[in-house]
Structures are given as C-alpha cells and as structure tokens.
Amino acid sequence: MSSDARRAAGAILGVLVVTIGFGVLGGQVRRPSASVVPVDSRLAPRMPAAPPLGAQSTSWYCAGGTGTANGVANQTVSVVNTGPRPAKGYMEVVSSAGQEKSVPVKVGSYSQMDLTPDGLEQGPFIAERLLIHGGQVSVLQSASGSSGQASAPCSSATSSSWYFAAGSTASGAQLYLSLFNPAATDAIVEVQFLTSSGPSSPANLQGVVVPAGGLVVKDVGRYVLGQSLVATEVHTAAGRLVADELQVGDAGKPGLALTLGAPAPVTTWRFPRTGVPAGTTVQLQVLNPTSVAARVDAAVELESGQAAPFVIEVPADSVEVLVVSGQVRLPVATEFAVTVRSMNGVPVVAERTVLAGPPLNVTGYEATLGASADSTAWLVGSFAPPAPLEVIGIQDVTRKALHVAIRAIAGGYMMQVGSEQLYKLDPGIPLYVTVPASLASAGMSLLVSASGKIVVEQDQAQPGGLGITSAMGVVVPGHTLKLHARAVRKQARSGLRI
C-alpha cells in the first residue's frame, strides 16, 4: 500500500463507526474468517481469478499502459492480498523498447500494495509480470492521463487466443493493441479485425513475432482506417501470451479505456450495472468469431418493473451493435443489469461501451468486457481519487434470495463497509451500493462476498470532471458467505457487525 493510502487508512480506522460504518463487534475490529472451498479450475481460463487459499504461488500479467513522463495512460498496479498469510515475490517491468527491470514485492495479510511501473522502467508502452509466493493475491491495474482514467484487472493466465468486441479508429480516436509474451519462448501471432465493412487480416500482422519476455504494441489505426467499430481477434501459431487494448478518445470526445481481452467466446456474458442517462451513448457490441450465425438475447433486469429482451442476430465471423441508449422500453436515468446469452449455443464475445458528455455532469469513455463466469466472491479496486463517485453493481445468477457483505482491505484487516451489515439481494433484481467518498478516495480495494453465486462490477466517475471507469471484478475463491437463518434474523434485530 502507498504511503498516502496508509495515511488514509489510518484516518479511516480512527473513525470507523461514525464516518463509514465499518463492521465492529464488541468495540474491536475483527479479522475475517473464511471457509475454504475448492477453486473451480474452469474459471481461470475465462476470467482473471485469484488462487485458492493455501496456494503456493501465483503469476499475474498486466499490459497496455504507457511508461513516459506525461504518458497518456501511465499505470498504477495494485497487488491485493485477501489471504490470512503474507505474500512476497517480484514485479518485472518490460518496455516496448526491450528494457527490463524488476522490484521485490511484499504484501501483508489482508493488505494492498500500489506500484508505479513507470518509476522503475521507462518506455512508450510497458507491461508487467508478477510472480508472488504465498497469500491469496489478485492484481489490478489502473491508468490515467490527459484523456481520463481507465481500469482493468490484470490477467492470471496466458492464452493462445484473445478477443475484443469493441474499438474505434474513427477521427479523433486511437486504438493500441498490446501483445505481451511472459514465456521463455517466442510467440508467433496472427491478428484479424472485424468491422462493418467485413473482416480484414493485414499481411504485416500475420506471423508477428513477440519475443520471449517481450512486448509488442500495434497502432490499430495504421491497419484499419476510419472505422467506428473495430473488433479484434488475436491467435497464436506458436506460444501463448496476454493481449490488452488501449482506447484513447472516441467520436471526437476525450476518454480512456483499458481492456483485457477475452481468452475465448462463451454463450453467456453479464453486465451488472448499466444505465442510459441523458448525455450518454451506451452500446453493446457482440462479436461472433465462429463460422455459424448466432442468435443472441440481451435480457434486462430492472430494480423495479420489467422490460422486454432485445434480440441480436450476429452472422458468422462478424460483429453487431445494439444501441442501448434511446430505447423506449428502458426508463431513462435508471440502472439495470444486462445478460447477453446465445440462444442457439454459438459462443460469442460481448462488450459494453459508454460515451458520456453534456448535459451529464461527467465526460469520458469506457469499454468493458462482460463477466463470463460467476463466483461467490469478487475483488474490485478503487481507482480514481480524489473523491470519486464509486458504485458497486451486484447481479444474482442463482435466482434465489441472497445475502451480500462488502469489506474493505486495509492494513491487515477486512472491514465491513456501508450502512448495512448485510445487503439483501432479491432474485432477478440487481443491487447497487454507493461506496462512501472517504473510502473511495483512499484507494482501497473491496471484497464482495455472497451466500450464492453473483457477478460484480465496479464503476467510478469524476462528477464535474473528466473520466469514467468500469471494470468487472476478479474471481476470489474461498470466501463464500455462510449464514444460518437464525444468524440473519438475530443480526437484523441487533444491528451487530459480523
């Protein structure tokens, strides 16, 4: 954790009950107890996932940021330990110019450490490889510059394929594709773009060599010119790697989006928190990388009432757009969850973009890949101080009533957040929790755990300023919220913190 974050954490700890309403029992802040459950090994290839409690080590890979003074997307890498034991290892920074440097990493139990890679190694673009022993570590990244802020989880695995459903090279927009190979052998890469004009496989993006331990960045606008919609497919003929995209501006407006690709298309994608306030353009982009047409249903879950689902026909090897804003079936200024599901079993990739501006009191751009997995616990970061508006969106996938706890990770403790001890999550109705400004400004990460499987995303904005960010959480095994009905009733009467 940075010195600023430690000072903020100390101030918050001094006013736990009055200012934020952190959990307290008998006047003492309690260390959490979590029941260990087996990790679902199917999660890791689909979405970033922390290792199970008790794992020996974990590796994480971050890419897409810049590493020069006043860079457009200079990174902060947050190493978060949700386990009861300390963790240590190292972070290696690699520049697109070929330089490498490393620094040791030590993170205590229930603690966070923030690192600034550009202070270690400079370069037009940089990437990071982290090898951590012990603890239960997740790694998140954020980026900021003159165009705004962006956030994304780092990757917990390499892959031979990566998919992006959104992107733009229209006038005033820049799109960069980062290919990071943390392995000890070279990777050979082939890249294909899909636009409204059809597929494109530029000859000089076939057989691209990404050297062992190296980073190669491509300016997509040099290969696909003036396209407002650019979906990207990355495949390796040899080796495995990690791919991220960095979008700078769109439609003539400033903005910044950092997106980790999807390693595979799947049949279901979830977006727990979407809204269409005046001044925003909200779109769902659906990529079908297969040779069979996909029939896709986009179902909406409102906090109250119902809306008919949207149907999207996506031909083979193409990308389609659903403009969510302006749809008369959706109430304005209302938040809702969206589930994108392939009705004929053809796997797809779904991504949401938001372009915000006047009359809304926020300006910016964000692109967010949907959640392709579910879990009983998720880690989200806090990325954009000072005093941002931060909201956690939670979607129930069990269709049963659940209870949810939100805890902040700081200085060796996980502490209850918010005015509610436990939040009730009703079937088919999403839950939105606004994080206290003092906590959001402290830059602490949050662990959201539930009594059943959920999906969690984190959204931040700078009211009156530039920058919106959105990111799905990182899957964290071993933190299922286990409560008996009697305990729930007792807690509701007493208001005690668990």
N, C-alpha and C positions, 0 to 999 in steps of 0.2 A: 504494500500500500504506500502511496506517495506521502511526503510529509504533510502536504495540505490535506490529504484525505485523513491522515491520522489525527491532525488537529481538529478537523471537522467531526471525526468520530468521537473524540474526547468530549467535545462540546455537546454533542447529541447524547452521549452516555450520561452527562450531568443533568439532563432534563428529560429523561426517558418518558416518564408518565405524562407530564404536563404538556410538553411540546408535541410529541409524536404519538404517544400511546403505545410504546413498545411493550412487549409482554413482561410482566413481573408477577412473581408468586412469592408471598411471604417476605416482600421487600428485597428480594435478591433476583438478579438476572440469572436465569437458568441456562446451563449448557443444554443443547438439544440431545434427545435420544432418538435414534432412528432404527427401525427394524431392517435388518439386512435382507434384501430379496435378490434372487438371481437376476443378472442383467440379461435382457433379451438381445442376443447377438445379432438379430436381424436389424436392429436399429442403427448400428454403426455405419453400415454402407449407405443408408438412406438419408440420415441427418447427423449432424455433429452430436456426439454423445460422450459424457464423462465415463471414466472406467468404473467398474463396480467397487464398492467399498472393500478395501483389503487388497486391491490390485498392486502388483509390484511396480509397474511403471506405465506411462502413457506418453504418446507423441502428439503434437499439435502443429498445424501448418497455417500460416497467415500470409496473404499476398494481396496486392492491389494498391498499396499505399505508396506515397512519394517520400523521398528522403533528402530534399534540398531545402535550403532556407526559403521560407515563404512558399513552400510547395502547396499545390492545390489540394492535396489530400494526405497531409502528414499524420502518421498514425500514433495512437496510444494502444498498447497491448496490455490487457488486464488478465492476470493469472489469478484464478479464484479457486480456493480450496474449500470444498464443502465436506471434507472428511475430518475425523477426530484426531488424525495424526499429521505432523508437519510433512512438507514435501520440499524437495530440493532437486536441482538439475541445472540446466543451462539453456539460454536462448542464443541461437546463431542467426545473425543478420546477414543476408545476401543482397547485393545490389545488382541491378541490371547491367552495370558496367563490369561485373565479375569479382568485386571485392567481397571479402567475408570477415566478420569479427564475431566474437562470442562473449557472453557475460554470464556469470553464475546467477541462479535464481533460487531464492529461499522463501517459502510461503508457510506460515504457521497454520495450525488447525483453525478452521472457520475464519479465514483471513483472505485478504486480497492484496496483490502487489501490482502496481501500474508501472509499465515500462515505456520509454520513448525510444524506439529503434533508431530514428534519425540522429539521435545523440551518440549512437555507437558507430554507425556507418552511414555515409552519405551516398546518394545516387539518384538519378532521375526517378527510378522506381526501386522499391525494396521489398523483400519478403523475409519471413522468419520461420525458423524451425525450432520447436521447443521439445526437449526430452526431459521429463520430470519423473522422479522416483518417489514413491510413497504418496500419501494423501489421497484425495479424490479431486483431481484438478480439471477444471474447464478453462478454456482460453477464448476471450472475446476481443474484438478489435473495433476501434472507432477511428474516424478520420475527420479532419477539419481543414478548412482553408477559406479563401476569399469567396468561394461559391456556396459555402454552407457546411453542414455536418453530415456524416454518414456513419452507419454502424452495421456490423455483421458478425456472426460467430466465425471463428476460425474453423478449420477442418480437422477432424480427428482421424481421418483416413485418406489415403491416396486412392485414385481410381483410374481406370483406363478410358472412361468416358465422362464428359461433363456437358450439361445442357443449360442454356439461358433462354427464357421465353421472351424477354423484353430487351430493348436497347434502341438507341436513336443516333443517327449520323446526320440528321437534318441540320439546316443552317443554324449556327449558334450552339450546336451540341457536339461534344467529343466523347467517344467511346473507346476504352482501352481494355484489351484482353491480356491478363497476366497468366503466364504458364510457369509454374514453379515445380521443379523436379528435385525433391529432397533425397532421392535414392542415390545409390553408389554407382549406377549405370545410366547411360544416356537414354532419353526417351525420344521417340520419333512420332510427330504429331501431324494429324490432318484436321483441317478446320473447314466447316461448311456454314454458310449463312442462309437464312430463310427470310425473305422479305415479301411484301405484297406483290413484287414482280416475279416471285418464284425463288428456287434455290440457286445458290452461287457457291462454287468451290474454286476460289482463285488459285492459279497454278503455283504461285510462290508461297502459298500457305499449305501445300501438300508436301509431306516429308520434312517438316521443320524439325531441326534437331535442338532439343532442350538438354544441355549438357548435365551430367551428374552434378547435383548440388547447385544447379544454376537456375536463373530466372530470365525468361524471355517475355517481352511485352510488345504487343502489336497494336498499332493505332488502326482500329477497325475502319475509320473513315477513309483510309487510304485504299481500301479494297471494296467497300460498299459505300457509294457516294450518295448523299442527299436522301436518305431513307428514314422516314419517321418511325418505322418498326423494323428492327433487326433482331431476329432470333439467331442464336449461335449454338453450334454443336462442335464439340472437341472430342476427337477419338485418337487413341494412340495405336500405331502399328507395332510399337515395341515400348515396354516400360509403363509406368504409372506416374501420375503427377496430381497437382492441385490447380484448379483454374478459378480465377475471380475476374469479375468485370467492374470497371470504374466508369460511371457515367457522370460527365460534367456538363450541367445545363441541359435544357431541352425547350423546344418551342420558343426560343428567344428569351427564356427566363433563367435566372441563376438557380443552381441546385447541385446536389452531390449525392450520389448513390453508390454504395459498395456492396456487391452481391457475390456470395459464394455460390457456385453453380450446383445443380442437382446431378448426382452421380448416375441417376437412372430415372427414366419415366416410370410413373406408377399410376394407379387408377383413381386415387383419392388425394386431394390437396385441401387444406383448411386454412382459412384466414379468420382468426377470432374477432378482429376489430377492424371494421371498415365503416366509413362514413362519407356522405356526399354533401357537405355544407356548401353554401353559395361561395363561388370563387375557386372551387376545386374541379379538376378534371380527373376522374377516377376510372381506370380501365383494368380489365382482366385480360391478359394475353395467354392464350393456350397454344402450346406447341405440340404437334403430333409428329414425332420423328420416325414413325413406322410406315410400312407400306400398305396399311389398311386404314380406311376412314374411321374417325372416332366420332361418336355421338355423346356429347358432354352435357351434363346437367349442372347448373350453378344454383344451389338451393340457399335461400336466405333465412337466417334465424334472427328475428327481431326481439327486442326486450319486451314488447307487447304487440299483439296483433300478428297477422300473417301476410306474406307476400308470395305470389306465385313464382316458381323457379324459372330461371332462364334456360333455354336450350341452345347449345352452340354446336354446329356441325363443322368439324375440322377435317378437311380432306387429308389424304396421306401426304407425308413429307411437306407440311405447310404449317402456318401459324395464323390463328384467327383472334380477333379483338372483340370483346364485349365492353362497350362504353357504359359503365355503371351510373355515372352522374347523368342526371336529366331523365332517368327512368321514372315514369309517373307512378309505377307500382311501389316505389321506395319513398318513404317520408323523408323530407329534407331535414338536415340537422339532427338526424337520428343515427345512432351507431348500431351496427348489426354484424353478425358473423356470416361468412360465406363458405360453403363446402362445394368444391368442384369435383365432380365424380364422373368417370367414364361409364356410361350406361351399357355399352356393348363390350366392355372388358379390354378395350385397346388402351394401353398406357400412354399418358400424356405428361406434360410439364406445365404448371400454372404459375404465373407471376402477376403481381398487382403493382400498378404504378399510380402515383398521386402527384399531380402538379398543382401547387397551391399559390394563390395570389389574391390581390384585392377583389372584392371588398373584405375577404378574410384577413384577419389581423396576423397572418403568418405567410411567409413567402418561402418556397423551396420545392424540391423534387425528391421523391424517394421511390425505389423499386425494391419489392420484397417477394422473395420466393415463398410459396406457401409451405405449410408443415405437411410432410409426407409420412409422419409417424405420430404415435401418441404415447403418453407416459403418465405416471402418477406424480412426477416431479420434474420441474423445469427451472433452469437458471437464466435470468435475464440481467442485463447490465444497465448502468446509469451513465449516460454518455455525454450529456451536453450542458454542463454548468455554464453560467450561473443561473440558478432559479428557473429551470425549465418547467414546462408543464409535462408531467410524465403520467401516463396511464397504462395499466396492465390489463390486457384483454384475455379472458379465460373462456374457453369453449369446452363444454361437456360432450364427450363422444360416447358415453355409456347409455344415454337416455334414461338415467336414473338420478335421483337427488343425491348430490354430493356435498361434502364439506371441504373448504379450502383454507389453508393457512399460508400467509406471506411473511417471510422472515428476512431481515437484513443481515448481511455478513460483514462483521466489523470487529477487529481487534481480538479475535479468539472466541467470539460468541456469535450465535444466530439468534436474533431478537425479533419478537413479534412486531409487525408493522400495521399501523392503521387503527381506526377506532373500533374495529370489530375483532374479537378474539378469533372467531371462525366465520368465514363467509359461507352463506348457503348458495349453492349452485343448483338451480332448478333444471329439470330436463328440458332440453331444447331452447333454453333461454341463456344467452351469453351474460357474463359478469364483467363489469368494468370497475376497476379500483384506481382512484387517483392517488398517486404517491405524494406524501407531504413534501412541500417545496424544500424544506430544510434537509430532508433526507436525499432528495433528488440532486440537490446541489453538492452534496458530499461525495458523489460519485461512487456510491456503494452498489454492489450487486445484490439481487434479491432471489431467494429460493422460494418458488411457488409449489406447494405440495398439496395433494388432494387424496380423498378416500377412494377414488377411482380414476380412470384414465381421462386426461384432459389434454388440451393444446393451449399453449401460452405464447402471446406476443407482447412486445414492449414498444410503445410509441412515445416519442418526445417531440416537442415543438418549442420554439422561442417566440412567445407572444410579442408582437410588435417588432420582430426581427427576422433575420434570415436563417432558415434551417429547419427541416423536419427530418426525423429519423424513425425508422421502423425496422424491427428485426424479430424473427422467431427465436424462441429460447433454445437452450442446449438441453438435451435429454440428460437427466441425472438419476441413475438407478439407486435403489436402496433407501428412498425417503418417502415411502407410502405413508399417508396419514391414516393411522389405525385408531378408530374411536368406537366405543360401545355406545349404544343408545342412551344408557344411563348417564355416561360421562357428558354427552352432548346436552341432555336436559339439565344436569347439575350445573354445567358451565353457563348455560343460558340464564339460569336463575342467579348465579353468583357473580358472573362477570369476571371470574378469575382467568388469568392467563396461563396457558399450558406451555 
